[in-house]
Amino acid sequence: MTDLADKLAGRFLVLDGPDGCGKSTQLTRLAAWLREQGADVLETRDPGGTPVGDRIREVLLDAAHAEMTVACETLLYMASRAQLWDEVIAPALDTRRCVLCDRWVSATVAYQGAGGADAEDILAVYRTVLGDVGPDLTVVLDLDAETALARTGAAVGRDRMERKNAGFHRTVRELFLRQAQYRPDRFAVVDAAGDADAVACRIRETIIRWAEV
């Protein structure tokens, strides 16, 4: 085990950011690189990651549910998150695995916040459900809304969130960056522009710097 792998044992890391930023691809690449360093890595996603959570995810992202309210969205995300924590993440951390998660509550603050919910209200619900547990580090992959939306492709096949207009996605980006500004001890921002190799290198450098602190 390398020094980096040892430092990441039992740590919970999240990759988050606007739709189209490449986080799912980068999480897979980061996990592979960390395993090369000797880390015992568990990959998961939010919402989802459990049988219960995957069913909730289907409901949340189904474009047929256009009438779903922001309050309903928030509570469903929290329900999936609570199940994922108890069933998957907490047991993995207890055995000193490094957990990498595609999204966490930072996404709810950004997306449901863009829908009109208050960030403090969202976090209050989170604390009611999960207490004070959470990521050691959230890496926000930052990309302008126009480029991000172009990456998601045509509207046909997009999920319910990806179908929102450009103004909504610009607000999502702003709310991700605002979280990082308020909590620099728990967040890092990585430029997600450019090719996947360059972005992967930036993420690795960010993780290394953070682990050395």
N, C-alpha and C positions, 0 to 999 in steps of 0.2 A: 504493500500500500504506500502510495506517495504521500508527501506532506499535505498536499491539497485534498486528497481523498480522506485523510484523517480529519482534517478541519471540517469537511462537509458531512461527516458521519453524524446522523441524527438531526440534520438540518432540513428545513422545508423551504424550497425555492419555487417561485412562481414566474412564469413568463406570461405577460399580458400585453394588451394593446388593441388598437382598432382593428376591425375586420379587414383582412387583406395585408396586415403587417408581416405575415409569415411566421407567426409564433408557433403554430403546430409543427411546421417543418423544422424550425430552429430548435424546438424542444427535443425532437427526435435526434437531431444532430448533436445537441449538447449532451444528451444522455449517453450517446455512443462515445463521445470524447471523454466524458467523465469515467466511463467504464474502462477506457484505455488507461486512465490514471489510477485505476484500482478501486474506484468507488463502487459501492453496492447501491445501485440506483433503482428506484421504483418510479415509473411514469404513470400519470393518471390525468384526468381531465375533469373540469367543473364547468357546467353541470354534467353529471354522468359519473362514470367510474365504478358504479355498483349497479346491480339489476334494478333496484328502485330508482336510482338516479338516472339511469338510461331511459326509463319510462318517462320520468319527469322532463328530461331533455327533449324527447320527442314532442311532448305537448308544448313546451316553451318555444321551440324553433319552427313548429309547423306553421307555414304561411296561411293555412286555413283559419287560424285563430287570431285574425286581425283585431277582433274586438277585445282582446285580453287587456285588462287595465294594468297600469304600472304597479299598483299595490299587489295585484295577483302575481305578476311577474316576480316581484321582490320576494314574496313569501315562498313561491315555488323554488326559486334559486336557493333560498336559505334552507329549505327542506332537503334538497339534493345535497347541499354542502354539509349539512349536519350528518347525513347518512354516510357520506364519503369520509368525513373525518373519523367517525366512530368505527366504521367497518374497515377502512383501508389505511388512512394516513396515520392516525395515532398508533396503531399496532406496528407500522413500519418504522416510525420514529423511535418507538420503544426498543426496537432491536437495532437501532443506530444505522438504519438505512437512510440514504439521501433521497428525499422525495421531490420529484419535479412535477409540477402541476400546470396544465394548460388552463389558465384563468383562475381567479379566486374572487373574493369580495370586492377587490379593486374594480372588477368589471361591472359589478352591480352598481357601485357608486358612479361609474362613468355612464353606463347605458341607461339605467333607470333614472339617474340624475339628469341625463339629457332629456328624458321623458317627463321631467318635472318633479321628481322626488327630491327631498332634501337629504343631503349627504349625511348629516348627523342622525336623521331618522333612520336611514338605512343601516348605519353603524350601530344604532341602538338596538335594532332588531337582531343584527349579527351577534351582539354581546349577549342578548337574551338567549339566543340559541346555542352559541358556542363559547361564551365567556371571553376570556382574554387570550385564547389560543389563536395562532395565525402564522403567516409566513415569516421566516427570518429575513428573507429578501424577495422583493417583487421587482423583476426586470421588465420595464415598460419598453416595448419596441415601438418607437415613434415614427409615424409616417403621415404625410399630409393626406387629407380626406380624398382628394381627387385621385391621387396615385393609388391609394388603398382600394378605392371603389373600382378603379380600372382593373386591379388585380383580381377582384372577385368575379369578374366576367359579366356576362349578360344577366339581366334581372331574372330570366327564366332559370329556375334551379336554385336561386338564392334562398336562404332561410329568412324567417320573419324579420330578424334584425338587419340583415344585409339589404333588405328591400327599403329600408328607411331612406329619406332623402339626404342630399349632401350636407345640408345645414345641420341635420341631426348628427351626422358623423363628424362634422367639424367640432360640434360641442362635445362629443364623446372624447375626441382627441384632447381638447382643452381640459377636460375633467381628469383624464389620466395624468396629464402634465401637472395639474394643480395638486394632485395627491403626492406626486413625487417631490414637488416643491415644499409641501408641508411636512413630509416625513423623509428627509434625506437619509436618515439612519436605517430606514426600512425599504427604500425605493432607490432604483437606479434607472436612468433613461439611456437607451441605446438607439442610435440612428439606424432605422430599418431600411433606408434607401440603398440602392445598389444591388449587386448580385449576392446570392445566398452565401457564398464563401466569405465575402467581406463582412457581412453581418454576423456570421458565425464567429469570426475572429474577434469582432468587437464584444460579443457576448462573453467569450472565453476570457478576454482581458478584464472585463468588468467583474466576472466571478472571482478571478485571481486576486484583483485589487481588494475586493470586499473581504475575501477570506483572510487576507493578510493583516487586516485591521485588528 
